[in-house]
Amino acid sequence: MLLSKVASPVLRVVLILAAMVSASPAPAAAAGADSSARPRLPEPWRPWTQEEWTAPAGRYCTFPLRVQVVSQDVRVRVVDRYSDGAVRREEFTGPLVVDFVDVSTGRMTRRDAGGSGAADYRPDGGWLRYTIVGPAGFGFRAGDHYPQGYYLLDGLHVITFDAAGTRRMAVAVGKQDNVCQTLAGPA
């Protein structure tokens, strides 16, 4: 495989992203179709807000995990739609700093989670794939095809979702820091 012969991890990420973009379906206009019927793609960037949240003990970590936003300026845009107008792919980018908190002890770690990502959706709106050029956070639950935890992913990571919502780490180039382990401290 070509990527194994490339020395630079950054160059590998660029090559993988270029391959993904070239493999993406390009919207095609039907002959004689009214161009006003479908918006021009990609659509303009718009602000997006990362909400604070708490996951109960057992979802990602053995303790309740809280994510508190310290600062953000995240944007999102639609880059592809299905013929019925439903979103097929969105891109996210922008600075995001969060505190990961073990609710039971108050122990916390502050992290940069302001990478970029592309979310691909099924026609029914369910997730199909999430591509991250990190750093960015993502959680895996019991029953997913990756060790349970909430991870700060840095580098190129692709998470796929089957029809039932089970998650799988399909591509992992870079670091995977399980913040559950970081917050739990030394064993």
JOKA-V130336 format. One record per residue. N is the residue number from 0. RES is the residue in one letter. SS is DSSP state (H for helix, E for strand, C for the rest). OMEGA is omega in radians with two decimals (NA if undefined). Layout:
BEGIN
n=N res=RES ss=SS omega=OMEGA
n=N res=RES ss=SS omega=OMEGA
END
This chain:
BEGIN
n=0 res=M ss=C omega=-3.10
n=1 res=L ss=H omega=-3.05
n=2 res=L ss=H omega=-3.14
n=3 res=S ss=H omega=3.14
n=4 res=K ss=H omega=-3.13
n=5 res=V ss=C omega=-3.04
n=6 res=A ss=C omega=-3.01
n=7 res=S ss=C omega=3.06
n=8 res=P ss=H omega=3.13
n=9 res=V ss=H omega=3.11
n=10 res=L ss=H omega=3.08
n=11 res=R ss=H omega=3.14
n=12 res=V ss=H omega=3.14
n=13 res=V ss=H omega=-3.14
n=14 res=L ss=H omega=3.13
n=15 res=I ss=H omega=3.12
n=16 res=L ss=H omega=3.12
n=17 res=A ss=H omega=3.11
n=18 res=A ss=H omega=3.14
n=19 res=M ss=H omega=-3.13
n=20 res=V ss=H omega=-3.12
n=21 res=S ss=H omega=3.12
n=22 res=A ss=H omega=-3.13
n=23 res=S ss=C omega=3.11
n=24 res=P ss=C omega=3.11
n=25 res=A ss=C omega=3.11
n=26 res=P ss=C omega=3.13
n=27 res=A ss=C omega=3.11
n=28 res=A ss=C omega=3.09
n=29 res=A ss=C omega=-3.14
n=30 res=A ss=C omega=3.10
n=31 res=G ss=C omega=-3.11
n=32 res=A ss=C omega=3.09
n=33 res=D ss=C omega=-3.08
n=34 res=S ss=C omega=3.12
n=35 res=S ss=C omega=-3.12
n=36 res=A ss=C omega=3.12
n=37 res=R ss=C omega=-3.14
n=38 res=P ss=C omega=3.05
n=39 res=R ss=C omega=-3.12
n=40 res=L ss=C omega=-0.09
n=41 res=P ss=C omega=3.11
n=42 res=E ss=C omega=-3.12
n=43 res=P ss=C omega=3.03
n=44 res=W ss=C omega=3.05
n=45 res=R ss=E omega=-3.14
n=46 res=P ss=E omega=3.07
n=47 res=W ss=E omega=-3.08
n=48 res=T ss=C omega=3.00
n=49 res=Q ss=C omega=3.12
n=50 res=E ss=C omega=3.01
n=51 res=E ss=C omega=-3.11
n=52 res=W ss=E omega=3.06
n=53 res=T ss=E omega=3.06
n=54 res=A ss=E omega=3.14
n=55 res=P ss=C omega=3.07
n=56 res=A ss=C omega=3.12
n=57 res=G ss=C omega=3.12
n=58 res=R ss=C omega=3.11
n=59 res=Y ss=C omega=-3.09
n=60 res=C ss=C omega=3.08
n=61 res=T ss=C omega=-3.14
n=62 res=F ss=C omega=3.04
n=63 res=P ss=C omega=-3.13
n=64 res=L ss=E omega=3.09
n=65 res=R ss=E omega=3.03
n=66 res=V ss=E omega=-3.13
n=67 res=Q ss=E omega=-3.13
n=68 res=V ss=E omega=3.09
n=69 res=V ss=E omega=3.09
n=70 res=S ss=E omega=3.14
n=71 res=Q ss=E omega=3.00
n=72 res=D ss=C omega=-3.05
n=73 res=V ss=E omega=3.10
n=74 res=R ss=E omega=3.10
n=75 res=V ss=E omega=3.01
n=76 res=R ss=E omega=3.06
n=77 res=V ss=E omega=3.12
n=78 res=V ss=E omega=3.08
n=79 res=D ss=E omega=3.10
n=80 res=R ss=E omega=2.98
n=81 res=Y ss=C omega=-3.09
n=82 res=S ss=C omega=3.11
n=83 res=D ss=C omega=3.11
n=84 res=G ss=C omega=3.12
n=85 res=A ss=C omega=-3.12
n=86 res=V ss=E omega=3.06
n=87 res=R ss=E omega=-3.13
n=88 res=R ss=E omega=3.03
n=89 res=E ss=E omega=3.02
n=90 res=E ss=E omega=3.10
n=91 res=F ss=E omega=3.06
n=92 res=T ss=E omega=3.04
n=93 res=G ss=C omega=-3.11
n=94 res=P ss=C omega=3.10
n=95 res=L ss=E omega=3.06
n=96 res=V ss=E omega=-3.10
n=97 res=V ss=E omega=2.95
n=98 res=D ss=E omega=2.99
n=99 res=F ss=E omega=-3.02
n=100 res=V ss=E omega=2.95
n=101 res=D ss=E omega=-3.03
n=102 res=V ss=C omega=-3.07
n=103 res=S ss=C omega=-3.12
n=104 res=T ss=C omega=-3.06
n=105 res=G ss=C omega=3.13
n=106 res=R ss=C omega=-3.09
n=107 res=M ss=E omega=3.03
n=108 res=T ss=E omega=3.14
n=109 res=R ss=E omega=-3.09
n=110 res=R ss=E omega=2.97
n=111 res=D ss=E omega=3.10
n=112 res=A ss=C omega=-3.02
n=113 res=G ss=C omega=3.05
n=114 res=G ss=C omega=3.11
n=115 res=S ss=E omega=3.12
n=116 res=G ss=E omega=3.05
n=117 res=A ss=E omega=3.12
n=118 res=A ss=E omega=3.07
n=119 res=D ss=E omega=-3.06
n=120 res=Y ss=E omega=3.00
n=121 res=R ss=C omega=3.11
n=122 res=P ss=C omega=3.13
n=123 res=D ss=C omega=3.13
n=124 res=G ss=C omega=3.10
n=125 res=G ss=C omega=-3.14
n=126 res=W ss=E omega=3.04
n=127 res=L ss=E omega=-3.07
n=128 res=R ss=E omega=3.04
n=129 res=Y ss=E omega=-3.12
n=130 res=T ss=E omega=-3.08
n=131 res=I ss=E omega=2.86
n=132 res=V ss=E omega=-2.89
n=133 res=G ss=C omega=0.45
n=134 res=P ss=C omega=3.05
n=135 res=A ss=E omega=-3.12
n=136 res=G ss=E omega=3.07
n=137 res=F ss=E omega=-3.09
n=138 res=G ss=E omega=3.03
n=139 res=F ss=E omega=-3.07
n=140 res=R ss=C omega=3.01
n=141 res=A ss=C omega=-3.11
n=142 res=G ss=C omega=3.04
n=143 res=D ss=C omega=-3.13
n=144 res=H ss=E omega=3.07
n=145 res=Y ss=C omega=-3.11
n=146 res=P ss=C omega=-3.13
n=147 res=Q ss=C omega=3.10
n=148 res=G ss=E omega=3.02
n=149 res=Y ss=E omega=-2.96
n=150 res=Y ss=E omega=2.88
n=151 res=L ss=E omega=-3.05
n=152 res=L ss=E omega=3.14
n=153 res=D ss=E omega=-3.02
n=154 res=G ss=E omega=3.12
n=155 res=L ss=E omega=3.12
n=156 res=H ss=E omega=3.09
n=157 res=V ss=E omega=3.10
n=158 res=I ss=E omega=3.10
n=159 res=T ss=E omega=-3.10
n=160 res=F ss=E omega=3.04
n=161 res=D ss=C omega=-3.05
n=162 res=A ss=C omega=3.14
n=163 res=A ss=C omega=3.13
n=164 res=G ss=C omega=3.10
n=165 res=T ss=C omega=-3.03
n=166 res=R ss=E omega=3.11
n=167 res=R ss=E omega=3.05
n=168 res=M ss=E omega=-3.08
n=169 res=A ss=E omega=3.12
n=170 res=V ss=E omega=3.10
n=171 res=A ss=E omega=3.09
n=172 res=V ss=E omega=-3.11
n=173 res=G ss=E omega=-3.05
n=174 res=K ss=E omega=3.03
n=175 res=Q ss=E omega=-3.09
n=176 res=D ss=E omega=3.12
n=177 res=N ss=E omega=-3.08
n=178 res=V ss=H omega=3.05
n=179 res=C ss=H omega=3.11
n=180 res=Q ss=H omega=3.12
n=181 res=T ss=H omega=-3.11
n=182 res=L ss=H omega=3.13
n=183 res=A ss=H omega=3.12
n=184 res=G ss=C omega=-3.12
n=185 res=P ss=C omega=-3.14
n=186 res=A ss=C omega=NA
END
